[in-house]
């Protein structure tokens, strides 16, 4: 009897240690362990720096491109043909006969202007510029006002004492808009009282080679 009691006691101890239910005892649900909590790890975000976008250059249109200057385009424009030139025999040097009271104390340039028909031309601007005896000269005259030299005459005084100069003075004809009508001509002067008046006549380039021939009437060509 004692052995039976010891046997059952031993079985109870084993059952309690092993966790197995006794015979006839209700089954206990096995405890479930909760799943281990995994702490969230920080996600590293790698940001790549992209190179700046390059805006494509728009090709220039053919109209926008500037062509290289060619030798023909860079060459200066030819000068227009002058309307007046110096008449043959100009300049001529004389005493200042139009100012006898001044004697040698008058030095100037004078003359006439002739048009394409060979007739005196009025209202042509004559300009003389430069230096004379250390003084600046910038004088204007109008053809047709100096009647002492004939129709279409002009006159410009440049000083009060004769002096020798070479290309210190220039003369040119202009229209009423001050546009050039002739080349710029240098004027030479002399330290000579007998050469104080410098005569310079101008004529149109259209009549400088004209020849005036008499008209010949052929009587046989007339109708009877």
Secondary structure, 3 states (H helix, E strand, C coil): CHHHHHHHHHHHHHHHHHCCCCCCCCCCCCCCCCCCCCCCCCCCCCCCCCCCCCCCCCCCCCCCCCCCCCHHHHCCCCCCCCCEEECCCCCEEECCHHHCCCHHHCEEEEEEEECCCCCECCCCEEEEEEEECCEEEEEEEECCCCHHHCCCEEEEEEECCCCCEEEEEEEEEECCCCCECECCEEEEECCCHHHCEEECCEEECCCCCCCCCCCCCCHHHCCC
